[in-house]
Amino acid sequence: MQYVSTRGAAPVLGFADVVLEGLAEDGGLYVPQSWPTLNKDRPRAYAELAASVMQPFVEPDFSADTLLSLCQQAYSTFGQPQVVPLVEIEPNHYLLELFHGPTLAFKDVALQLLGLFFDNILSSRSERITIVAATSGDTGSAAIDGVSKCKNVDMVILYPNGRVSDVQRRQMTTVQSPNVHAIAIDGTFDDCQDLVKAMFNDTAFRNTHRLAAVNSINWSRVMAQIVYYVSASDHFTTPIDVTVPTGNFGNVLSGWIAKQMGTPLRHLVVASNSNDILTRFFENQTMTVSGVTPSLSPSMDIQVSSNFERLLFEMNDRDGSATAQQLQRFRESGTFAVEPNQYAQWIAPNFRAGRCDDAQTLDTIRDIYATSGTLIDPHTAVGVHVARQHMKPDIPMVTLATAHPAKFPDAVEQATGIRPGLPEHLVDLFERPEHTQLLPLDLGTVQKFVNSVAH
């Protein structure tokens, strides 16, 4: 398998190089040259299924035996034997619980594996990298847990000051590993992401520090998430709809890829909070940036959805130059539209969308607890609220439960009167000392910090 950039001007790479590269040299995102087809006879056990689904993407850099071993190692860290159990919350409506990993969020599904990929590749090459990443809350803690034990990695995680939950922040700032640095930025998640992209686009800086990415700009993140769509669909004998609470589009893009590979998915329903740039796009074919509004579901408080670029590349018939020009116009004007024929071919058959404000989020948390006894976090509640708008009686609906309710206890308690407790391995989280630093929204200052900690 070879990989090409969505902007058409970067070298074609194999899987291992794509893992280390993250963002392509031309500022684009790597995608496979073609989409493989799923095997009809698939294992049901999650680690074995994961190895089977991902094998075409990693050849020849990882053998089948090596990939299986890494998958078994990654998913042994999850608190449920099924890894991503499916739970019915109301008739024909199911939650796919993606939060049983070490940091209680769906990001663990990919990042437990990505840490092992990094370790394997870097050890075999005797190389060292510096990871710089932006997080709206969950990526940072999941990356730190998955990668902090890697011997050949320094890591700097940027998070928006005051815009993540206390649990999310402490999962990043209480880690004692000397190679890990969690930095609060005086800005939004989009600001943090812009800093990361600027560092990657500074070729001299990037090469000096061997920058690598753990955000979903790194193809392996998207690849690993394909698996749980396949796993969910394998529980049913008919096609299913899947609702995805999303801000950065990476999670729902994985579902679209799963569909291209032959997974029987009917519609992918994009669920937005009040920061609804994606929902507005699916309604009127125009993507227009507006200000970020803080919400009860902070991991979705995003306006620039980086992974949409991968779908846009497909919509442009994989014309990297056209994609780059479109994105440049978007960056300059804050808006772009797709052609009616593109919308009819790529969007209408595959996607639906909806939004959920904070009041509706609390109502949904309260209602699901009252009717099923299940506590859900505010991001999952956004998904459930939107899923209910799109359910059909004869089509199973699966909503992705993206975070454990204990990661957002204030919202859950506000809705239900119950404050969910942390699992045993995190029960002392609020007693651990924090290590963080507040930096201004200034590229030079952040680069100076990275210079000071990278080996």
N, C-alpha and C positions, 0 to 999 in steps of 0.2 A: 504494500500500500504506500502510495506517495501522496503528499499533501501540497496544496497550492494556496496562495494568499488570495483573500477576497478583493484585494486591490491590484492584483495581477503583475506586480513588479518586484516580487521577492523570490529568492531561490526556491525551487521545489525540494522538499525535505522528506526524509523518512520519519517514522513515529518517534524514535528516541530523540532526534534533533528537535522535533516539534515540541516535545515535552519541555526541553530545556529552553527553547526559544521563546515560547509563550506568544507574545505579539510579534508579528512578522516585521521584517526590516522596513517595509514600505508603509507601516502603520496599520496594515490589514490583519485579519484573523485567518488562521489556517483551517482548511477543511479538506476532507479526503477528495481525491480526484473522482471517485465514484462511490455510490452507496452500495454496500454488499447486501445480499439477500439472506434473511434469517434461515437457519436450518429448521426443517419441519419437525424433526425429532429432537426436542430440547430437554435437557434435564430440568427438574423442578427445584432441587436444592439450590439456594441462592448463589453460593460461591461458584458452584459448577455451571449454573446458568450464566453468570456474569462472564466467566472465562469463555464459554461457548459464543456468547453474543459479541464479545470484544476481540476475539482472536483475529478476525480478518483485518482489524484496524491496526494491530500491533506487529504483524508479520513484516519482515523476518527478524525484527529486533528482539522479540520475546517468543520463545518456543511455547507450545501448548502446555507443557509440563511446568515451565517457569511461571507462566501467567496463572495457571490454576493454583499453584502454591502461593503466589502473591494474593490472589483473591481469597483463598482460605484464611490466610493470615490477617488480611484487612477486615474481613467480616466476622472473625472470631471475637472482635472487640465490641460487638453489638449485644445488647441486653436481651434480645429475643432470638430464639433459634431460627425463626423464619426470616430474620433480619428486617424485612419490611412487611409486617403482618397486615392483613386486610380485615377491617372490622365494619359490620353493617350498623349504621346509626339510625336509619329509617328505611322503610320499604324501598328496595332496589337502589339505595344510596349508601355508598361505602366510603370509609376513610382508608387510604393507604398510609399507614403510619411510618413515616420516614425519619423519626426522631429517636430511635433507640441506640444511636451511636454514642461515643464518649462525650460529645458536647451538646447532645440533645437537639440536633437540627439536621435537616436533609443534606446539608453540605458534607457531613461525615461520610455519606455513601461514596462520594468521589474522593474526598481528601485523605481518608485513611489509605486509599489505594495510591493516590498521587505521591504521598510521602515515600511509599515503598518503591514506586517507579524512580523517583529522584535518587534514592539511596542506591538502588541497583545500577542505574546508568552512571552516576558519578563515581561510585566505587570502581566499576570496571574501567573507567577512563582516567582515574586518579585526578579528577577535576573538582573545583569548588565553585559554588554559585552564591549570589545574593538575591534573595526573594524580596521584592517590594510589592505590596498589595494594598488595595483599598477595600474596606469592608463597611457595609451598612449594618453590621452586627454579627451575623453568624459565620461568614467566611473566615473572619479573623481568628476566632477561637477554634474553629474546625481545622484551619491550616496550621495553627500553632500546635494543636494536639497531634495532627498527622505528620508534621514535618520537623518539630523541635528536636526529635531524637536522631535526626539525620546528622551524620558526622561531618558532612561536607557542605553545610548550608548555613548562611547567616540570613536572618529574616527581620524585615521592618514592615509592620502592619500599620496603616493609617486609618483612623476611624474618626467620624465627625463628633467633635466634642459636644456632650450633652444630648446627642441624638441616637444613642443606643441604650438598651435597658441596663440596669445595674448588674444583672446576672451576666449579660453579654460582655459588658466592660470587664468585670472581674475575671471572667474566663480567659480574657486576654492579658490582663495586667498583673495577675497573681502567679503567672508561670515563672519559675526560677531559672530556666535555662539561660545561660549567658549569651547564647547566640540569638535570642529572641527579644525584639524591642517593639512594644505597642505604643504608638504615638497618637495623641489627640490633636486633631487639626481644627483650627477655628474656621469652620465652614460646613458645607453639606457633604453627603456622600458623593454627589456628582463632582464637587470640588476635589475631593480626595482622589477620585478616579482620574480626573484631569491631570493631577500631579503625577500619578503613576504613569499615565500615557506619555506625558512630557518627558519623564525620565527615560522611558523606553525609546522615545524618538530622538533623544540626545545621543547620537551614535557613539561618540567618544566616551561618555559617561557609562553608557550601556556596556560597551566592550571592556572598559576598565574593570568593572565590577561583576561582569558576567551576569547581568540581571536576568531573572527568571520570574514567571508569574504563577500565582495559584488562583487568581480570579478566573471566572468562566471564560475570559479571553483565552485561557489555556485549553486547547482542544480536549485534553484528557478528562477535564471536568465534565464537559458536555457528553463525552463518550460513555463515561461510567454511569451517568444518569439515564441513558437509554434503557439500561437493563431493567429498572423497576417498572417501566411501562410494559415491557414484555412480560415481566413477572405478573403484573396485575391482570393483563389480558388473558394469561394462561389459566386464570381461575374461572373463566367464563367460556361458554360455547357459542356466544354471539358477539358481534362487535360491541365495543363500549365507548362511552363518552368519558373524557377526563377533564376535570376542572383544576386549574393550576393557579394558585396565588402567586403573582409574579411582578417583579419590577424591572429586572435586568434582562428578561426574555430567555436566559440560558436554560432554565428548567423546562419551559414549554417548548423551546427549540428541540430539546432532546426527545420530546414526545413526537414532534413532527418528523424527526429523523427515524424514530422507531416505526412510524407509519410508512415512510419511504422504504424501509427494509422489509415490510410485509406484516407488521403487527396490525391486528384487526381493530384499529381505532377509527371511530367515526368522526367526532368533532373534538377538538382541543379548545376548551373554554378558558379564555384569559380573564382572570379575576384581578381587578385593580382596586386599590383604596382611593382616597380622594386625589392622589397623584396619578391621574388616569390617562396619561399620554397614550398608552397602548390601547385602552378602550376607545378613546376618541378616534384613534387611527382606524380601528376596525369598524367604527361606525361611519366615518366620512372619508376614508382613504387618504387623509392628510395627517402628518405627524408635526405637531407644533409644540415647542417647549414653552412651559409657563413656570412660575416659581414653585419651589418645593414647599409643601405644607406639612409640618410635623403631625404625625398621627399615632394611633395606638398600635399600628403595625409598622414599626420604623424600618424594618428590613426592605420594605417596598416603597419607601419615600425617595423615589428616583424619578428623574425626568429623561435622562439620556440612557436608553436601553442598549447597551453595547452589543449584545448578541443578536439584535435585529439585523445587524450587518450581514450575518451569515445567511439569513433568509433573503435579504435584499439581493445578495450576490446570485442566488438561485433565480430570483424573479427577473434579474437582468441577463438571464441565460448565461450565467457565469462570465460575464464581461467585467473584468476587474477594473478597467479604465472607466467604464460608465459608472460603476459602483463608487469608485474613488471621487469622481466629479460630483455625484449626487450627495455624498456625505460632506464634501467640502462646502457645497451650497447650503446644506443643512447647518453646518457649523457657523457659516457666515450670517445666515438669515434666521436661524431658529425654526425653520419649517421646510418640509418637502412633501410632495404628493407622488403617488404611484399612478401609472396609467390604468384606465378602466379595464383593458384587456389583461393586465398583470393581476389586478385585483380579482377579476373573474376566474383566472386560471389558478392562482396560488392561494388566495386568502379565502374567498367565499366557500370553496369545498371543504376547507380544513378547520377554520377557526370561527369561534363565537367569542363574545366578550361581554363583560358587565362590570359594575363598580359597586362599592360598598363603603359608606362613610362610617365615622366612629360610632355614632348612635346605633346604626344597623349592626355594626360589629358586636357591640355589647349585647344587643337584643339577641343576636344569633348565639353567642356564648351561653347566655341565660337559657334560651329555648332548648338548645341541644342538651344541656345538663338536665333540664327539667324533664325532657321526654326520653332521654336515653341513659342518663346517669354518667355521661362522658364529659370530661372537661377538655375543652379545646383552647388553643392559644389564639390571639387575635388575627394572625395571618391565616390560619386554617379557617377561622370564622369568616373572613372575607371570601375564601373559596367556597365555603358551604352556602353562604348567602347567594352568591352568584350562581352556583350549581343549581340551586332550587329554582332559579328563573329559567333554566334551560333543560330541566329534566323532562324526559318523555317516558310514558308508562312502560313501554316495552323495551327500553334501552337501559342497561345498567349504567349508573353514574358513579364514577370513582373520583373523589376529591382528595388531592394530595395534602396530607397533614404534615406541614413542613417544620414544625417546631413543637417541643414539649411545652405544655402549659406553664410549667415552673420557670421557663425562661422569661415569661411576661406575667408575673404573679399579680401585679397591681391591677391590670386590666381584668384578669380572671376574677380576682376578688371583688372588684367593682361591680362586675356583672352578676356574680353568684353568691357573694358573701363567703366564699371558700378560698383560702390562700393555698395554692398547690405547693407541696414541699419538693425540694430537690432530691434526686436519687442519692443513695448512700455514698457514692464516690465523690459527690459534690456537696455533701451536707455541711461541711465546714468552710464553704467558699467565702462567706462573709467574715470569717475570722483570719483569712490569709492576708499577709501584707501585699499592698499594691505597688507596682513599679510602672510609672508612666511619665510622659512629658508632654506639655502643651506647646505646639509650634504654630506660628502664624501661617496663613494661607500664602506662602511665598516659596516658589520653586527653589531658589538659591539656598534658602535656609534649610529646606528639607534635604537637598542634595548634600549640603555640608554635613548634616547629621549622618546620612548614609555613609559618606566618606569616613566619618569618625568611627563607625562600628563594623564596617566590612573588612574582612581579613584578606 
